[in-house]
Amino acid sequence: MRKKYQLLVGAGVLASAGAIALILPGQFLTAADHLDPPALTDPAVDMTPDRPADIADLYAWHTDSSVIIALTFAGPQATSRPATYDRDVLYTVNISNAMPRTTADIPIRVRFGPGSGDQVGVQVSGLPGVTGDLTGSVETDLAKDGVRVRAGLFDDPFFFDLQGFRDTRATGTLSFNKDRDFFAGQNLTAIVMEIPRDRIANGSNLIDIWATTARFGGQL
């Protein structure tokens, strides 16, 4: 199991994740990125990278009534490739709304497996305020007890000028171009959930959100 992203936000703060987050002064942020850890997910290091377990980004933001969380993984990839659903990988979105802030008060677990007919199914457990599991097919808007979830293929929302980064590192001169996006036109697989805000908020406590993946039986 590996920690991917921790997002520290205060009440009323709009939060976004990825490489950038809005955080309070004096707070800290820990993060990883695509192909991390390299020994398991980077094809330049491992000839059989574990793409399904490679978290890309974790996004979290809120409206007046809801908290929206999106966990992306197994990307970036060409739009001609299908989504990635591995029944042997457990995805967990951890939410802490009380001290200690490193303990998951609301762990939400997601797994994929056979669905009805030829479809792939998804099972989400631990959703706050939801009785039992939320189950259904991928690429479908699922809803139960006021919570909505969708798992499927999405356009990669992350924006980054990889060429500019490499040029900057090689020359020491800032070479970023705001109109050049390495991730444009590429897809990844994501789990998106919308949860009523009052099921996560806990007074004036800060909310911490991070994600992990775990492979049953180890890497193939």
N, C-alpha and C positions, 0 to 999 in steps of 0.2 A: 504494500500500500504506500502511496506517495502523496504528499500534500501538494496541491497545485497552486492555489491562490487564496489569499486572505484579504478581505476587503473590510476596512473599518469605517463605519459611517455613523454620523450622529442623527438624531431625530431632525427631520426636515432637510437633510442633505441629499441631493440627487446624486446617486452613485453610479459610476460606470466602471467596467472592468476591462481586462486586457492588460496592456502595458501601462495604461494611464488610469488613475482613479482619483476621485475627489475625496480627500481625507482631511481631517482636522489637524491644525497645527500641533506638532509634538507627537502625533501618532506615527505608527510605522506600518510598513507594508512588506509582505514577503510574497514572492512570485516565482513561477517557472514559466516555460514557454514551450512551443513546439519542439519536438525531438529531445525532450528532457525527461528522465536522465538518458544521456547519449548511449550508455551501455545497453539499454533496452529498446530504444525507439529510433535511434539515428541510423539510417542505412549506411552512412559512411563509416560507422563503427561496428554495427551488427548487420550481417547479411540477411537476417530474418527479423527485421524490426517488428515490434509489437504495436502496430498502428492502432488497433482498437483501444488499447489502454493508454494511448498518448493523448493527454488532454491538450487542447489548443488554448482556449480562453474560458474564463468564467465572467459573465456579465450580470450585474444586479442593479436594478433601479426601482423607484417606486412612484406611484401616483398617490392621490389622496386616499384611495381605498385599497390599493393592491401593491404587492411586491412581485416583481417579475424577475425571474432568474433563468439564465440561459447558459448551459454547459455545452461547449463544443469540443469535438475530438475527431481523431482519424482524418486529419487534413493538413495542409490543403491538397486538393486533388482536382483533376480535370473534370469538367461537367459531364463527360461521357461515362464516368465511373459511378457505380451505384453507392448507396449509403452503406455504412459498416455496422453490422449488428452481430455481436459475438456473445453467445450465451454463457461463456465462461468468464466474462468480465463483469465485475460489480462496480457500478458507479454510485458514489455517495456525495450528496450535497449536504454539507454540515452547516448548521446555523446555531450560533451562540447568542443568547440574549440576556445572559446573566454571568456573574463571576463564578469560577474563573473563566476568562474569555477564550481559553484554549480548549474548553470542553464543549462538545456538541450537545446542546440542549434539544435540538431538533435535527436528528440525522434522517435524511430522505434518501432511500436506496432505490436504484433503478437497475433492472435486469431485462435482457431480451431473451426470447425463446420462440418456439413454434406457436403460431396463432391459428386462427380458424382457416381452414382450407390451405392454400399455399402461402398465406400471409405470415409475416413475422409479427410476433406479439411483444408487447412491452408491459412490464409490471412495475408499478411504483408503490412503495410502502413507506409509512412514516409521515405521510402528508398531514400537517396539523389540521385537526378538525374533521378529518375524513375517516369514516368507519371502514376498517379493513383496507384492502389494497385497491388501487385504481388500475384496471387492466383493460387492454384493448389492442387494436392493431396500430402499427406504426403508420406514419403519414396520415394520421387521423386526429382531429381535435377531440380529445377525451375530456369529460367533465364529471365530477362527482362531489356532492356536498360543498358546492361553492368554489371548488378548485378546478383549474383547467390545465391540461398538459398536452404537449405534442412532441413526439420524437420523429425525426426524419432528416431528410437531406435539405440543406440550406446553403444559400450563397454565403461565403466566408465574409463576415462583417468587419474583420480586422483590417485596418489600413496601415501600410508600412512601405516605405521606399527602400527595399533591400539593396538595390544598386547604389543608391545614395549612401547607405550605411557602409557598404563595402568600400566605396570610393573615399569616403571620409576617413575610414580606418587606415586605408592604404596611403593616403596623401597628407593626412592631418588637416585638410581643409574641408570645411563644411560643404557638402555637395548634395544636400537633400533637395528633392523636387516635390512640391506639394501636390502636383498633378500626376505623379508616378506611383502606382500602387501595385506592389508585387502580388497581392492577393486578389486583385480584380479578375473576375471571370473564373474563379475557382470555388469549389464547394467543400463542405465538410458535413459531418453528421452532428446533430445537436439534440439536446433535451431541453425543452422550454416549458417552464411552469409559471402559472399566475396564481398567487395565494392571497387571500384577504389580509390586508395589512395588520388588522387587529389580532390575528393569530400568531404574528411574529413579534410585534412591538411589545416591549415590557417596560412601561413607564418611560423614563429618560435614559435607560441603559443604551449603550452603543450596541450595534448589531454587527457581528462578525460572520462572514460567509466564506467558506472555502470548500474545495472539492478534492476527492481522492478517487483513484481507481485501484482495484485489486483483481488479480487473475487467480482463478481457482486452479490449483495444481501447478502454478508457476508458468513461466514463459515457454511457449512452444518452440 
